[in-house]
């Protein structure tokens, strides 16, 4: 059993403040994009070559991803080494740096002043990367599991995959999934960290029609905690539009942003997330009209 830096990996793991963690994740992912863009452009603009070490202190020669695996001495531009102060997300998407070290994600590699050599760990343990089958659970060596396509175990008798590392760090994100072992995990990463593939994108005990086609006038088809999610404004212009069954966001996951929308129930909500959390699709991108909503 592995333990996350942030939470214990277990069925229906830790459930901290969803609002705080969700906002932190959004901020960190947004900052990752900013860091990646800044580094890819180079803050100083000085030309450099990877092997010449011709950048000033606290800078590194940022070259194109994977170029160090294809070229002898790729050229680039000097960019800052942000270091540990970079608020990179802690998602697990391993990359191999041109320095031969594995980083948990691209942002962390850039922050350490490392270019990306390949989109995977540098040296996968054991038989990492080899083909495997789900029912032969002992084939992959320690620290690996046979990762197959999401939901494949619910559709195939013995789906095929490849031996992949079990993540050692997962975020607080609460987005329950049902594992192929019949246990519910707080999110996809938590399931993978336990060496478990994904059977469906909701808690195991939930019996819904998640992902199925539905119609606006038959919301009960989707099941508890579900909404027949239709495109914004369709209920205003179309009679009984179709959509897809999706999870309603929990009210605590919504921000307090003041951006009023009118729901298809002709109620005004502070923002779109709060409308969806109440099971209402969006009628208009403003407060509801005082004289009532008009439907086709």
N, C-alpha and C positions, 0 to 999 in steps of 0.2 A: 504494500500500500504506500503510495507516495503522498507527500503533503505539499500543498501550494505554499508559496511565501505569504499569500494573502488568506488562504482558507484551506481547511481540510478537504481533500477530494473524497467525497462520499456521496451516497445516494441522497438526493435533495440536500445539497451541501449548505454552507453557511448562507444566511440571508441578512445582510447588513442593510444600511440605509440605501435603498435603491436610487433615490433621488441624487444623493451625493455621489455614488459610484457612477451612475449613468452620466452625470454632468462632467465628472472627472474624465471618463472615457472619451466623451465627445470632445472635450478640450484637448486631450492628449493626442487623439487622432488628427484633429485639426492642426495641432502644432507639428505633428509628424510631417504632414504635407508641406507646411511652411519650411521646416528644416530641410526636407528633401529638395524642395525647389531652390532654396537659398544655396544649398551645398552643390546642387547640380550646376548652378550658374556660376558659382564661385564668388565669394564676397570681395576678393581683391581684384579679380579679373586678370591676374598675372598668368601667363602661360607657363606650363611646367611639364615635366615627363616623370612617369611613375618611379623610375629607378634612380633618377638624378638627385632626388631630395633637395630640389632647388626652391622650396618654399620657405618662408620665414618661420620663426618659432610660433607654435600654436596654430599652424596651418598644415594642411596636407594636400597632396596633389589629387584632386577629385577627377577621376576618369570615368568613362562610360561603364555601366554595369557589364560584367563578364569580359570586358576587353582585355583584362590581364590574363585571361585564360586563352585568348586568341592571338595576342600580339606580344612581341618581345619586350617592347618598352612604350606602351601607349601614352599619348599626350593628353593633357587636360588643363585645368585651371586651379590655382591655389584656393582653398576653401578652409573655413575655420574648423578646428577641432573643438566641438562644443563640450565634450566630456560628460561627466555624470550630471551636470546641471540641465542637460537636455531632457525635457519632460516627455520622453518617448513612451508609448503605450507598452504594456507588458504582455501583449499578445504573442503567441508562439507561432512564428513563421520563419524557421531557421534559414540563415544564409551563411555561406562560407566566404570569409573575407580573403582578400588577396594576401593577407599576412598569415594565412593558414589557420586562422582561428574561427570558430563557429560563434555566430551572434544570434540572439533570439529573434531579431527582426532587422530589416534594412535600416531603420532609423537608428537603432543602437550601434550598428556597424559604422554608419556615417559619423555618429557622435563620437566614436572612438578613433576617428580618423582612418577608417579602413574602407577600401573599395570592395565591391562585391564580385567574387569570382564565379560563384554558381548559386542557384536558388535552392540550396539544400545544405544540410550540415556538411562540414568538411569530410569527416570520416564517420560514417554511420557505424554504430557498434554491430558486432556479430554479423548476421546475414541481412542487414538492412538493405532494402531495395529489391530483395528477391521476391519472386512470385510466390503467392501462398493462397490457401483456401480457408474460408472462415471456420469450417468444421475441423480443421487440423490446427487447433489452438496452440499446440506445443512445438510447431515448426519454427516459429520466429524465436530468436534468442532473447535472453533477459534484457528488459528495457524496451523491447519492441512488441508490437502487436500486429496482427494481420488487418490492415485497414482496407476496407472495401467501400464501395460507393454508399453514400447515405441512403437509407431506406431499403437497400438491396436485400437485407436479411428478411424483410417482410414480403419480398416478391420472388426470391430465388431460393432453391433448396440449399445450395452450397456456393455462394458467390465467391468470385476470385478477387484477389487484391495483391498488395505488396507489404512486406514487413516495414513498418514505420515506427519512429520513436514515440514513446509515450511522453507527452508534455510534462515538464516538471513544475511549471508555473502557469497558473490560470488567473483570470480576473474575477472580480466579484459579480460580473454580469449575471442577472437572473433571467434566463430564458430556457425554461425546462425542456428537456428532451427525454425520450424513452429509449433506453439502451436495448440492444439485441438480447441482453440477458434478462429483460423484463424489469429492470430497475430504473428509477427516475433519477436523472442527474440535473444539477442546477444549470448547466450549460453544456454545449458541445465539447469544449475543452476539458471539462471535468470528466466527461465520459471517456474521451480519448486517454486522459491521464490514468484512468482505471483499466485501460486496454479494451474498451468496449466500443463497438460500432453503434450507429444510430438507426433505430427502427422507425421512429416517427418523431415529428417536431413538436411534441407536447408531452405532458406527463403521461406515464403508462396507464394510469387508472382512468384517464380522460377518454370518454367515448364520444368523439365528435366527427364531423365531416370536414376536418381541416383540409384546405387545399382543393375541395370539391367546388364545382360550379354551382351557383345558387341564384336566386332571384330576390329582388328587393322586397317583394310582397310576401315572401316566405322565409322570414328571418329565423324561425324556429328550426328550420332544416339543419342549420349549422351546428346547433348544440350549445350547451352551457358555456359561457365565457367566450363565445364566438360572435362574430358579426359578419353578415354578408357584405363584404367590403366592395363597394362600387366606386367608380371614378367620381371625383368631386363634381358636384352640380348636376349629375345625370338625373337625380330624382326630380329636379326642377323642370327638366325639359323632355324626359322620356317616361313612358308609362311602363312600370314594372321592369326597370333595367336589370341586367344580369351582372353578377360579380363573382367573387371567390371568397370562400369561408376563411376568415383569418381570426387570430386571437385579438380580443379587445385589449388595448393597453391598460394596465392597472392605473387607477387614478394617481397613486403615489409616484408613478414613473413620469408623469406629466410635469412640465415646468409651470411657473406662474406667469409666463409671458402673456401680456395683454394684447391679443390679436383676435378680436371677436369674430366668430363665425356663426352662421345660422345652421342648425342641424336640420336634417330631413324630418325631424319630429317638430319642426317650427319652434325650437327652443334656442335661445342664444347662449353660446358657450364662450369662455374666456379665450380659448384657442382650439385648434383642430384636434390636438391630442386629447383634450378633455371631452370633446364631442365624441370621439371614437371610444373613449373609455366608458362613456355613458351608452354606448351601443348605437350612436347616431352618425350616419354619414353626413357629408357636407352639402347643404342646400345652396348656400352662397357665402362668399368671402367677406361677410359683413354681418352686423347684427340683424336679427330678423325684422322684417317690415312691421310697422305698427298696425297695419290693416290686415295682417295675416299672410300666410304663404299661399302661393297659387301652384297647384299641381296639375299635370296633364290628365 
